[in-house]
Amino acid sequence: MPPALTAAAVGPAGQSSEAVARRRDGAEVAAVTVRAGQCVRVRDGWRSVRAVRGEPYASGGLAVVLTLDEGPALRLPAATPLTVRDDGNGPLPSPS
């Protein structure tokens, strides 16, 4: 299984982050769009997101900090793609 937290799918700066990539087990979205109550896929399984906050990088740009139900918080660049789903309810609905 490939690592869940990879920046390989991030497009160049300025590219829209509103696109949702459909996946069998959830939807792939930018970290900045994750909300509390959703589940994110991490290396060893699904984790519920308890809180989300943004923090600026000293060098500029935005980091997203996800507080999870288990394990340490994740601090990621805002554009990092994550696989998410609503808490136990399968994939996210298609965007309108």
Secondary structure, DSSP 8 states (H G I E B T S, - for coil): ---SS-STT---TTS-S---EEETTEEEEEGGG--TTEEEEETTEEEEEEEEEEEE-TTSSEEEEEEESSSS-EEEETT-EEEEEETTS-S-----
